[in-house]
């Protein structure tokens, strides 16, 4: 077994996959250019750091459960004149997350509110936040089901950690009192701590 093979084996054992994927190219480069040892170590460690960032991002996007790969970059602002592009891009700066403020997107079906909300959630994931997408009915059903095995407090605690939590299509739903109470418990626990993004077709009172 060559020294190169031994290095690959050792990196695999240590689970340094980023360094392993760059090892051959860096060793070949070292042989061509007589690279100094500190430089090759720096490049290999940089590859490992990049690998870990990629894995972390992939995990956050998977956990977010986004049903579509929509981004704000691809949002058709020109076809939605009722959407203030400047305001949405300001939200994409994510200051509202740092201030633990909520975002409420109101509009009729087809106005792009879900696409904007998902774009904001994806942007949050890209910037290191751990968020989650929920259809409103699914969320309320999960809260109701948790009452049966008395796991509501545990579920609400988990949901309260998401930053942000996106609740899509909170509209004209037929709800039981227990669902409403659990939902307001969740909102109370999140209030002023983490941000919630809600899309709805319900008009708010002035």
C-alpha positions in Angstrom: 0.0 0.0 0.0 1.4 3.4 -1.0 1.6 6.4 1.3 -1.2 8.0 -0.7 -3.4 4.9 -0.1 -2.6 5.0 3.6 -3.6 8.7 3.7 -6.9 7.9 2.0 -7.6 5.1 4.4 -6.7 7.3 7.4 -8.9 10.2 6.2 -11.8 7.8 5.6 -11.4 6.4 9.1 -11.4 10.0 10.5 -14.4 10.8 8.3 -12.5 13.7 6.8 -14.3 13.4 3.5 -13.6 16.9 2.3 -9.9 16.4 2.6 -10.1 12.9 1.0 -11.9 14.2 -2.1 -9.2 16.8 -2.6 -6.1 14.8 -1.6 -5.1 13.4 -5.0 -5.4 16.7 -6.8 -3.4 18.5 -4.0 -0.7 15.8 -3.9 -0.3 15.9 -7.7 -0.1 19.7 -7.5 2.5 19.4 -4.8 4.6 17.2 -7.0 4.4 19.6 -9.9 4.9 22.8 -8.0 6.9 21.8 -4.9 4.2 23.3 -2.7 5.2 24.1 0.9 3.7 21.8 3.6 1.8 24.6 5.4 0.2 25.6 2.1 -1.0 22.1 1.2 -2.3 21.6 4.8 -4.2 24.9 4.5 -5.8 23.9 1.2 -6.8 20.5 2.5 -8.3 21.9 5.6 -10.1 24.5 3.5 -11.6 21.7 1.4 -12.7 20.0 4.6 -14.4 23.2 5.9 -16.2 23.7 2.6 -17.3 20.0 2.7 -18.8 20.5 6.1 -20.6 23.7 5.1 -22.1 21.8 2.1 -23.3 19.0 4.3 -24.7 21.3 6.9 -26.6 23.3 4.2 -27.9 20.1 2.6 -29.1 19.0 6.1 -30.9 22.3 6.8 -32.6 22.3 3.4 -33.7 18.7 3.9 -35.1 19.4 7.4 -36.9 22.5 6.1 -39.2 20.2 4.0 -39.6 22.7 1.3 -42.0 21.2 -1.2 -40.6 23.1 -4.2 -37.2 24.5 -5.0 -38.4 28.1 -5.4 -36.0 31.0 -4.8 -36.4 34.7 -4.7 -34.0 35.0 -7.7 -36.5 33.2 -9.9 -39.6 34.9 -8.6 -41.5 36.6 -11.4 -41.9 40.0 -9.9 -42.7 41.5 -13.3 -45.9 39.3 -13.4 -47.0 40.3 -9.9 -47.4 44.1 -9.9 -49.0 43.9 -6.5 -45.8 42.7 -4.9 -43.4 45.3 -3.7 -40.0 43.8 -5.0 -37.9 46.3 -2.9 -39.7 45.3 0.3 -39.3 41.6 -0.4 -35.6 42.0 -1.2 -35.2 43.9 2.1 -36.9 41.0 3.9 -34.4 38.7 2.1 -31.6 40.5 4.1 -33.1 38.5 7.1 -33.0 41.4 9.6 -36.5 40.3 10.6 -35.0 37.0 11.9 -32.3 38.8 13.9 -35.1 40.9 15.5 -37.4 37.9 16.0 -40.1 39.7 14.0 -42.9 37.9 12.1 -43.9 38.2 8.5 -47.5 38.0 7.3 -48.1 37.6 3.5 -51.7 38.2 2.5 -53.1 37.6 -1.0 -55.5 35.6 -3.2 -54.4 32.3 -4.7 -51.9 32.8 -7.5 -50.4 36.0 -6.1 -47.1 34.4 -5.2 -47.2 34.6 -1.4 -46.2 31.0 -1.0 -43.3 31.4 -3.4 -42.1 34.5 -1.6 -42.4 32.7 1.8 -40.5 29.7 0.5 -37.8 32.0 -1.0 -37.3 33.6 2.4 -37.1 30.3 4.2 -34.6 29.0 1.7 -32.5 32.2 2.1 -32.6 31.6 5.9 -31.3 28.1 5.4 -28.5 29.3 3.1 -27.5 31.7 5.9 -27.2 29.1 8.7 -30.7 29.2 10.1 -32.8 26.0 10.8 -36.3 26.6 9.5 -39.3 24.5 8.6 -42.1 24.6 6.1 -45.6 23.5 7.2 -48.9 23.5 5.5 -51.3 25.1 8.0 -53.8 22.1 8.0 -51.0 19.6 8.5 -49.5 21.6 11.4 -52.9 21.9 13.1 -53.6 18.2 12.5 -50.3 17.3 14.1 -51.0 19.5 17.1 -54.4 17.8 17.5 -53.0 14.3 17.2 -50.4 15.1 19.9 -53.3 15.6 22.3 -54.1 11.9 22.2 -50.7 10.8 23.6 -50.1 13.9 25.6 -47.1 14.9 23.5 -48.3 18.4 22.8 -45.8 20.1 25.0 -42.9 18.2 23.5 -44.2 19.0 19.9 -44.6 22.7 20.7 -41.2 22.8 22.2 -39.7 21.4 19.0 -41.7 23.7 16.8 -40.6 26.6 18.9 -37.0 26.1 17.9 -37.5 26.6 14.2 -36.1 29.9 12.9 -38.2 30.6 10.9 -41.3 28.5 11.0 -43.3 28.9 7.7 -47.0 28.3 8.1 -48.6 28.2 4.6 -52.2 28.8 3.7 -53.6 29.7 7.1 -57.1 30.3 5.8 -60.7 29.2 6.1 -60.1 25.9 8.0 -62.6 23.9 10.1 -60.9 23.7 13.5 -61.7 22.1 16.8 -61.2 24.3 19.9 -58.3 22.0 21.0 -56.5 22.8 17.8 -57.0 26.5 18.2 -55.7 26.4 21.8 -52.6 24.4 20.8 -51.9 26.7 17.9 -52.1 29.8 20.2 -49.9 28.1 22.7 -47.3 27.6 19.9 -47.5 31.2 18.8 -47.2 32.4 22.4 -44.1 30.3 22.9 -42.5 31.6 19.7 -43.5 35.3 20.2 -40.5 37.7 20.5 -38.1 34.7 20.5 -38.1 33.4 16.9 -39.8 34.5 13.7 -42.9 33.0 12.0 -43.8 33.5 8.4 -47.5 33.0 7.7 -49.3 33.1 4.3 -53.0 33.6 4.2 -55.9 34.7 2.0 -57.7 36.2 5.0 -57.8 39.9 5.1 -56.8 41.5 8.5 -58.9 44.1 10.1 -57.5 47.7 10.0 
